[in-house]
Amino acid sequence: MPINQIKILSPGPACRRTRRILRQLERYCEKRQIPVNFEIETDLEKIKQYETWILPTILINGTIVSRGYFPPEKLIESCLIGKT
């Protein structure tokens, strides 16, 4: 089964909103047994490539799904590979 990639563009590892969204995403994927690799990007130069200034920004398999909030579950599901 292919592995999904979830990237969170974050202002830093201490960001409470980023940590909260990461926990929610981990629970969502674990509950549905969906394989995912998580990455938190804090490098400003790399974040600029995505042309977003609202952080945290969530990308699922290369698609921006939300900026600053936890995305709706239907949107998460539509972007994941190998949903059960």
Backbone bond lengths (Angstrom), bond angles and torsions (degrees), N, CA, C in turn:
res aa  C-N    CA-C-N  psi(-1)  N-CA   C-N-CA  omega(-1)  CA-C   N-CA-C  phi
1 M - - - 1.453 - - 1.525 108.55 -
2 P 1.333 118.27 134.36 1.467 120.35 -179.54 1.539 111.54 -65.83
3 I 1.315 114.38 150.97 1.461 120.55 178.54 1.526 108.74 -94.46
4 N 1.326 115.88 133.13 1.458 122.25 176.25 1.523 109.55 -82.69
5 Q 1.316 115.74 153.34 1.464 121.66 178.15 1.529 108.00 -120.08
6 I 1.322 116.03 120.46 1.459 120.96 174.09 1.516 107.28 -115.56
7 K 1.330 114.98 121.69 1.459 121.19 179.74 1.524 107.94 -115.46
8 I 1.326 115.43 134.01 1.459 121.07 177.03 1.518 107.41 -115.45
9 L 1.323 115.52 118.55 1.465 121.04 174.94 1.517 105.82 -84.35
10 S 1.330 116.58 121.05 1.456 121.22 -169.69 1.528 111.67 -133.31
11 P 1.335 116.67 149.36 1.460 119.25 175.99 1.525 112.56 -70.25
12 G 1.322 117.63 -15.86 1.462 120.56 178.54 1.508 111.52 166.93
13 P 1.331 117.43 162.54 1.462 121.13 -176.84 1.528 113.45 -66.81
14 A 1.317 118.16 -17.84 1.461 120.93 -179.42 1.531 112.38 -88.74
15 C 1.315 118.19 -0.96 1.466 121.87 -177.76 1.532 109.98 -65.52
16 R 1.323 116.47 119.42 1.468 120.86 -177.95 1.523 111.67 -64.76
17 R 1.315 116.82 -39.68 1.466 120.31 -179.37 1.532 110.28 -63.35
18 T 1.334 116.92 -42.26 1.464 120.78 177.89 1.523 110.89 -61.12
19 R 1.327 117.35 -46.48 1.459 120.74 -179.76 1.526 111.34 -62.31
20 R 1.335 116.85 -40.25 1.460 121.12 -179.97 1.533 110.64 -65.36
21 I 1.332 116.98 -45.82 1.468 121.07 179.91 1.529 110.04 -64.40
22 L 1.327 117.84 -40.96 1.461 121.40 178.34 1.529 110.45 -59.98
23 R 1.336 117.39 -45.79 1.468 120.54 178.70 1.531 110.71 -60.64
24 Q 1.334 117.07 -42.43 1.460 120.66 179.94 1.529 111.15 -63.41
25 L 1.329 116.60 -43.17 1.458 120.49 179.49 1.528 111.26 -65.97
26 E 1.330 116.63 -40.60 1.463 120.41 178.42 1.527 110.19 -61.52
27 R 1.334 117.08 -44.74 1.467 120.77 178.90 1.522 111.26 -63.26
28 Y 1.332 116.33 -43.02 1.466 121.20 179.90 1.528 110.12 -58.05
29 C 1.320 117.37 -49.84 1.470 121.83 -176.66 1.526 111.65 -70.87
30 E 1.323 117.03 -38.39 1.458 120.54 179.32 1.531 110.87 -65.00
31 K 1.317 116.11 -43.61 1.465 121.34 -179.59 1.531 111.10 -60.28
32 R 1.330 116.66 -36.69 1.466 121.73 -178.34 1.529 112.72 -95.78
33 Q 1.333 116.42 2.79 1.465 123.46 179.45 1.533 111.61 54.27
34 I 1.321 115.49 48.19 1.468 122.21 178.83 1.522 107.66 -103.20
35 P 1.342 117.62 122.82 1.471 120.13 -179.37 1.533 111.21 -71.53
36 V 1.333 115.71 128.38 1.469 121.10 -175.97 1.516 110.23 -142.57
37 N 1.329 115.97 140.06 1.458 122.69 167.25 1.520 107.10 -103.86
38 F 1.321 116.88 126.85 1.458 121.85 178.51 1.522 109.50 -101.39
39 E 1.322 115.38 143.22 1.471 121.73 176.29 1.517 107.61 -140.74
40 I 1.321 115.98 134.67 1.465 120.58 174.40 1.516 107.24 -111.43
41 E 1.322 115.89 120.03 1.467 122.42 -179.01 1.524 109.07 -101.84
42 T 1.336 116.71 120.75 1.457 121.30 -179.98 1.526 112.59 -116.99
43 D 1.320 117.53 -4.42 1.468 122.32 -179.38 1.529 109.22 -73.61
44 L 1.329 116.61 115.86 1.459 121.74 -176.02 1.526 112.97 -58.27
45 E 1.302 117.04 -38.48 1.476 120.31 -179.99 1.536 110.85 -63.87
46 K 1.308 117.31 -39.06 1.468 120.57 178.57 1.525 110.83 -73.04
47 I 1.328 117.05 -36.56 1.468 121.13 178.64 1.525 110.12 -63.90
48 K 1.325 117.40 -37.11 1.473 121.27 179.80 1.523 112.43 -58.71
49 Q 1.318 118.04 -28.00 1.463 121.75 179.99 1.523 112.07 -62.63
50 Y 1.320 117.32 -23.25 1.460 121.45 -177.64 1.524 113.02 -91.46
51 E 1.313 117.76 -2.17 1.459 123.82 177.71 1.526 112.58 51.18
52 T 1.317 115.53 48.13 1.456 120.93 174.70 1.521 108.76 -132.97
53 W 1.308 116.05 139.41 1.462 119.82 177.22 1.511 111.27 -118.18
54 I 1.323 116.54 3.91 1.455 120.57 176.02 1.522 106.83 -98.59
55 L 1.311 116.25 117.14 1.455 121.33 -176.81 1.518 110.03 -120.30
56 P 1.302 119.15 149.30 1.449 126.69 -3.23 1.529 112.04 -74.38
57 T 1.333 114.93 146.28 1.460 122.74 174.69 1.524 107.07 -110.30
58 I 1.326 116.11 136.14 1.461 120.89 -177.28 1.518 110.05 -110.86
59 L 1.337 115.42 127.07 1.461 122.32 175.42 1.520 108.18 -115.69
60 I 1.315 116.28 131.29 1.458 121.24 175.44 1.514 106.93 -117.40
61 N 1.328 116.01 117.27 1.462 122.67 -178.16 1.530 111.51 50.43
62 G 1.342 115.78 42.09 1.452 121.71 175.08 1.514 115.91 87.05
63 T 1.324 118.18 -3.73 1.464 122.18 -179.35 1.517 109.93 -105.24
64 I 1.334 117.39 127.60 1.463 120.74 176.24 1.528 107.85 -71.26
65 V 1.335 116.06 122.94 1.466 120.29 -178.63 1.522 113.07 -111.09
66 S 1.322 117.62 -20.00 1.469 118.81 175.59 1.519 110.56 -163.71
67 R 1.312 113.50 157.55 1.466 121.32 178.10 1.527 108.22 -132.93
68 G 1.338 115.81 106.55 1.459 120.50 175.06 1.517 115.68 91.12
69 Y 1.326 119.19 -1.57 1.462 120.75 -178.52 1.527 109.83 -150.33
70 F 1.341 115.67 166.14 1.464 121.26 176.86 1.523 107.97 -75.65
71 P 1.334 117.80 126.96 1.467 120.25 -176.43 1.527 112.33 -70.85
72 P 1.335 116.60 154.72 1.466 119.56 176.16 1.527 110.43 -60.50
73 E 1.327 116.84 145.97 1.459 121.06 -176.57 1.523 112.61 -60.45
74 K 1.318 118.15 -35.89 1.472 120.49 178.93 1.524 110.89 -63.02
75 L 1.326 117.22 -36.39 1.460 121.38 178.23 1.532 110.37 -69.35
76 I 1.321 116.87 -42.11 1.464 120.76 177.23 1.523 108.83 -59.26
77 E 1.317 115.73 -49.54 1.464 121.23 -177.80 1.522 112.05 -59.51
78 S 1.322 117.24 -39.03 1.465 119.85 -177.63 1.527 112.66 -68.84
79 C 1.333 117.85 -21.60 1.469 121.53 -178.48 1.524 114.11 -96.00
80 L 1.318 117.40 -13.48 1.464 120.84 -176.83 1.530 111.62 -84.28
81 I 1.332 114.65 145.97 1.468 122.55 177.12 1.525 107.54 -96.24
82 G 1.304 116.62 138.99 1.460 120.22 174.41 1.514 113.11 71.87
83 K 1.321 117.03 38.23 1.465 120.72 178.33 1.519 108.42 -65.82
84 T 1.319 115.40 148.66 1.468 119.22 178.35 1.489 110.74 -104.18
